[in-house]
Structures are given as structure tokens and as C-alpha cells.
Amino acid sequence: MVVQNSADAGDMRVGVQLEPFLHQVGGHLSVMKYDEHTVCKPLISREQSFYESLPLAMKQFTPQYKGTVTVHLWKDSTGHLSLVANPLKENRESFKVSTEPAAVAIWQTLQQTTSSSGSACALAQWPHAQLARSLKESPAKSLLRSEPQLNTPDFLLVEDTNRNQVEKSFNPWGLHCHQAHLTRLCSEYPENKRHRFLLLENVVSQYTHPCVLDLKMGTRQHGDDASEEKKARHMQKCAQSTSACLGVRVCGMQVYQTSKKHFLCKDKYYGRKLSVEGFRQALCQFLHNGTHLRRELLEPILRQLRALLSVIRSQSSYRFYSSSLLIIYDGQEVPERAPGSPHPRGAPQAAHGSSPDGLTKVDVRMIDFAHTTYKGSWNDHTTYDGPDPGYIFGLENLIRILQDIQEGE
């Protein structure tokens, strides 16, 4: 939704009302949808510095960095609050964003859950007239069927083109993070306070039903600047999970179930409890669409992981503490074609992560660099020699387990 920024009367640029990102499966900072191909998240200086000095070899394995925007809490004429992003002064182009029915319904959930919790703040509540107008203009009129429940899929009840009611699911984790973030902003900062957000590529925008696995990488999760209390807390989490023995643990997951037409969702608390065998089963579950194991995905995933391993081994002094690795594929299966036949109309062409025939598309992307350190990085007093051993250990184990699954063990 596009709104006029009334907070700065001298600058009547068009602002973008941010929406919750429907496919956030892990992390604790809220990721917001800026437009169809762009997400944004609260700016942390260390992460911004990493993106601005990113080694060329790593660019294919990270989201594209698109700069920054200023964001503020905005109150409309009825007193409702929402988050609005404005481009920085050096970029005066108007930004436009489409209002998706699913995102509108998520905002309605915010309104319901906020009022039911008795919060003193009106968190990102869509005015009733605005919500009704958005739904009226949308081809699919959304109604929420259930309240958000972590670790399980939530459903939107929508009408298809034939006016039949069908269910669409979304991962509730992003909503959970978004609510927590808005609560903090609303309670700690004034309405006109400007916040800086990073703009990043939406790495799932090209997928019909994005299946996403968020893996916390490495044997250590605390940054060099962590307090003794935080350091001890993170060390305990690592010791009690597969981070210690494998260098990797599940931090979140959504996998599309074709027969039920919804996402199966798991959160970080599920991932922390997994044994080594449980971690292996979670990988199998991520590759299973409810009817069969997507074995054709294993080779392109392994190919990318091996390429990433080679890149990480070549990055001296880098330590990717608390960063995550996303593995992404489409729950919408591409129909098989006979050898030598032309590509089906609309089939994706060969690209990053695709198989030689250009049909099986997967992505492997590193994210979350708020605690990443390297020689010459922002305000660092501690430097390291050689590549990140914890990250390499995790990648090697991840590759080995996926190879075992590929070989049918």
C-alpha cells in the first residue's frame, strides 16, 4: 500500500506501508515485505558493513544488497499506527507496492491479537475502512480461519476464480517476530522517530510455493561483543543441540504439502531438540512433499553446497557467528519432459542453482551477518586467521548427511 508521508510536511514523497513477510521461517528480527522483489529488516551497522564490502565470490550465495530506507511509525487520521518506509533523500523516486490478499489478512490478525492481548498500543492496525477497501479491490477476498499457532501452519480461507473457497497457508513465525518488533518500537520510541532498515533481495519471490529451510551454521553462535551472560546462554544452546556435534542445527522450516495444499512449518524450538538422527529426519522431511521424497533436488542442492564450501574455505579471517544458511526450492513441481523436447511454456530457464536442463531450481543463500567479523571489519578488535572452522565443519556434515540420503541410506 502506498501512503503519503505526513510526518514530514516539507517533503511530500510517497511512502510504502510495510507488510509482514509471509515466508520468514527463522530469526528473531522482523523481516518486512517492501515490494514484490525486496524485503527489509532493521539495520545493524556490522551487517551493513558486511554487505557493502562483500567478497565477489560470496555474492552468489547472499541476497543482493539494495541499500537502505528510513522507516517510522505512522498514525493515520483515525489514530491507527503502521510502519511506513521512505527512500533516503538521495533517491526521490516514488516507490509502489501491491497489496496482496494474504498480507492484508495478516495485518487483520495483528489487529485481532493486539486487541485480545489488551496492549496499550494500536500495533499496525489497518483501519476497518481501509481493510475493507483492500479486500474489495482484491480478486481474492481473504478471511482468517484461525489464530497464529507456532510450529503449525495457519490458514487463509480465500475464494478462487470460480468463487470456490480454498485454503492457503502461511508460516506464523514471521508474524510472531513482527508483533514483537512493533511492540518494542511502540513502547520505546516516539511516533516520528526515524529508523534505518536494510533493503535486501527477496530470494523466494520467483517461487510459487517456496519451501525454505533455515539452518544455523557453526559450532559457536555468540559474537565477540556478547556479554558474559549472553555468551553463556548461546554456548548452552549449542551444547544441547546439534550445533556442537554437527556444526549445524535447524532454525526453522516450511515445506509445501501438495496433497493438503498447505505448508508444514517448524520453528527454532523444534530444531534445538533434535538429535543427530532427528536432524537427518528433518532434512528428509524438508525434501518430502507429503507424498514422496523429492530426490531430484538432492544433486542441485549438493552441487551448491560444495561450491559454497569452496568459497568459505577461501575466505581468510571471516567468522560467520550466528549466521544462517537458507536452502530453498519450489513446492510446485515442474512437469517432466522427454529428452530433447523444448522447455514447457513458462518453465524457468537455467539460472543460479538450476540443474543442467534448467528445470530443477534451488537456492542456497547465507543470511544474517549481524555478528560476522573479518579483518578490517567495522570496529573489530579481535581478528582471526584462516577460514571459519565451525562453519566449514557444519557444511561438511550437512553435505555428508545429504549424500547419505541421496544414496538411500
N, C-alpha and C positions, 0 to 999 in steps of 0.2 A: 504494500500500500504506500502511496506517495502522499506526504503531508507537507504543508507549508510551515516552515520553521518560524514560529512566533517569538521564540526566546531571544532572537537577535533581530530587532526591528530594522537595523541598518543593513541587514544582509538577507534578502528575501529569497535565498536559494531554496530549491526543493530538497526535502529530506526524505529518507527512507525509513519507514516504520519496520523495525526488525522483527523477524518471526523465529520461533524456536526451530532448530534444525532437526528434522524428523529422524535422521539416521545416526545420531550420536549414540554410540554404544558404550563408551567408557569415559574416563577422565572425571574431573570434578569442576573444572571451569566450564561455564556455559558457552557452547558454540551456537551462533545465531546464523540464520539464513539472510544474506544481504540481497542477492539476486540468484537467478537460476544456476549460475556457474561460480558463485562466490559465497563463501562463509566468512564470518568474522568472529573474533574472540578477544577478550581483554588483553591489552598489550602488556607484555613483560619485557623490560629492556634487554635482558640477556637473550631472549628468544628472537627479538627483532634484530639484534646484532648478528645472531647466527644466520638468519635468513639473508641479511644484507652482505655477508661475507662467505656465503655458501660455496664450498669447493665445486667446481664444474662437474666432477664425476658423480656428485651426490644429487644433482638437480633432478635426474630422472626418478629418484627414489624419495622425493619430498614434494609436498604441494607447492605449486607456483606461488611465489610471494607477490602480492598485488599492491603493497603499500599500506597506508593507514587511513582511518577515518576518525572523526570525533563523534562521540555518542553522548546523549544526555537523556535524562528522564523528561518527558514532555507531557504536560497536562492540557487536555482539550477543554472546550467550553463547558462541558458537563462535569469536569473535575476528574476524569479518568486519566490514569498515568500509563505511559508506554515508553519504550526505548526507541529513540529516533537517531539515525546516523546522518551525518552531513560530511560531504567531502571537505578536505582541507582547503584553505584559501587559494593554494596554487592550482587547484583543479576545480574549475567553476562549471563543469558540465553537469546538467541535470541527470540524476540517477532515477531509473524507473524499475519497479519490481512488480511482478504479478502476484496476485493474492490467490493462493491455492486453497481449495476447499478444506483439505486436511489440516493445513496450518491454521486456518480460521477456527476450526473445531478445537485445535489445541489451545488457542487463546481463550476459547469459551471454557475449556477445562480449568484454565488458570483462574477465571472469574469464579467458577463454582467452588474450587478448592480453597481459594483465598477467603471467600465469604464464609465457608463452612468452618475454617480454622479460626475465625474471629480475629484475623490480623488487622492491625490499625491502618495498614497501608492498602491502597487500592492498587494491587500489583498488575500492571499491564492489562488492565481490563478493557476489552473492546466495548465501547458504548453499544447499548442494545440496538439503536437505530443503525449504527454503522455495521454491526454484525449482521443484522437482518438484510441490509443492503448488499453486503458482500455475498451472502448466501443466495440472495435473489439473483444477482448478476452472474453467479457461478452456474455452470451447466450441471454440476452435481451438488445437490443440497445435502450438507453433512449434519448428522446428528450423532452425538456421543452415546454409546451404549453402556459404557462402564467407566468407573473412576480409575485413574492410573494405579497399577499394581506392579511394583518392581519384580523383575525376574520372570514375568509372563507377558505375553503380547496383549495390547489393548486394541480395541476395535472401533472403527468408524463405520457407521451404517450409512451407505450412500446409495443414490439411485443411478443406475447405468443409463445408457442412451435409450433403452426400451422401458424406462421407468420401473425396472425391477430393483428391489432393494438387495444390495450386496454388501458384504463386509470387507473392509480394508483395515489392515493392522498397522500399528506403528510401535516403535520402541519407546517405552515410557522413561528411559534413563535420562534422555535429553531434557525432558520436561522437569524431571526432578532437579537436575543441575540448574536449569533456567530459573526455577522458582527460588532456589536457594540464593542464586546470584542477585535476583531482583529484590529479595527480602533484605539482603545486605546493602545494596545501593539505596533502597528506600529508607532504611533506618539510619545509615551512616553519612549520607551525602545529601546536600540540598538539591532541589529540582533542577536548577540551572547549572549545576556542576558539570563540566566537560570531562569526559573520559576518552582515552585513546584506545582504539581497537585495531588489531591487525586484520588485514584483508588477505584471505588465502583462497586458493583454488578449491572448489567443491569437487573432490575426487570421485564422488559417486554420481555426479549429475548425468553421466551418459548411460547409467544402468536403469533398466526397467524395474527390477526388484533387487536392489543392492544387498548382497549378503556380505557382512562385514565381521571380521574377527580382529579384535584389539588385543595385542599381546604386549605386556610389559616386559621389556628386554633388560637383560643384565642381572648380575648377582648382587648389585648394590643399587638402591633407589634414592638415597639421600644426596643432596648437593653438598658442595664444600661449605656453603654458608648456613647449613642447617644447625639449629640449636642442639644441645646435647639431648634434650627431651625428644625432639623430632628425629634425631639420628637413631636413638634407641628404639623408637616406635617403628621406624622403617626397617631397621635391622631385624626386629622381631617378626614383622610381616614376611620378610624374605626367608628367614629361618624356618618359619612354619608353613611355607608354601613351596611350590616347585621352583621358585626363583633361586633358592640356594643350591638345589641338586641339579637343575637343568639350565639355569640362567634365563628362564622364560616362564611366564605364567599368564593365564587367561585373565584379561581385564574387562571383557565384555564381548558380546556376540549377538548377531541376529542372522538367522538363516531362513530363507523362504521355504515354506512347506507347500508344495504345488497342489497336493490333494485337498488341503484345508484352506488354501489361499490366504495364509497369514504368516507372519514372521514368528519363529521360535526365538525368544530372547533370553539371554543370560547376562548377569551383571558381575561386577568385580568380587562380590562376596561369594558367589558360586565359584569363581576362579581360584580364590585363596584357599578353598577347602580341598582342592583336587590333589590326589596322589599322582605319582608318575603315570600309572596306568590310567587313572582318571583323566589326566591331561591328554593322553593318547586317544581315549574315547571321545573327549571333547573335540579333538581335531576331526575325528571320523564324523561326529555329529554335525560339525560345521560344513562338511562336504556331502552331507546326506539331505536330500530334499523331501524326505518323508516317504519316498517310495523306493529310491535306490541311491547308491553311493556314486557321486559324480567323479568317477575315476579319470575322465578326460581332463580334469582340472589339475591333476597332480603334476604332470610334466611341465606345463607352463608356470605353475607356482614354484616348483623346484628350480626351474631354469632361472627365474628372477631372484630367488633366494641365494643361489650360488653366485649370481652376478653381484648382488648386494654384499655378500660375504667378501668377495674380492675387493670391492670398493672400500669397505670398512677396514680391511687389513692394510690398505694403502694410506689411511688417514692417521698420521702420527700426531700424538698429543691429545686427540679428541677423546672425551669421555661423555657418553650419552646417558647420564644418570637420569632415571625416571622417565625416559622417553618411551614411546610406544611404537609398535610396528603394526600397520594395518594390512590385512590380506583381504582383497575384495574381488568378488565375481558376481555375475548376474544370475539370479534365481530363475530368470526367463531363459530356458534352454533354446539354443539355436538349432533348427532342424538340420538333420544330416543331409549331405548332398553327395551324389556319386562323384568319383574321381574324374577330374577333367571337365565337370559341368560348371556353368557360370555361377557366380555368387547369387544367392537368393536376393530378391529385391529388398533393399533396406538393411541387408546384413552388414555388420561392421567390417571395415577394411582393416588390413594389418596395421597395428599400432603398438605402442608400448604395452608389453605384457601379452600380446596376442600370439597364437600359435602360427606356424608357417602358413596354414590355409586361411588365416585371418578371421577365424570364426570364434575360437575359444578365447575370450578376453578376460584377463585377470590383471590386478594391480597389486603391487607391494609398495607401500609408502611408509616412511618414517614420519612421525609427528611428535609434537610436544617437546620443545627444546628449552624449557624454562630453566633447567639445571644443567644444560650442556656446557662443558668447559673445553677450551683448547688454547694453545699457546698464542698469546696476543689477544685473547678474547676480553670482553668487557669487564673491567675492574677485577681481574683474577690475580690472586696472589699465589695460588697453587698451580703448578704446571706438571704435566705427566709426559713420560717418554713412551714412544711406540703406540700401536693401535690399542683400542679398548678391549682388554681381555675378557671382561664379563659379557660384553655384547657379542663378541665372537663365539664364546662358549655357548651362549643361548642360541645363536644362529646355527651352529654346528649340530646341536642337539635337535633343534627344530627340523633341520634338513634330514637328519638320521631317522627320526620318527616318521616323517612323511615318506621317506624312502621305504621304510618297513611297511607302511600302509599300502604303498604302490605295489610292493612285491607280494602283498596278500598275507603278510604275517599277522 
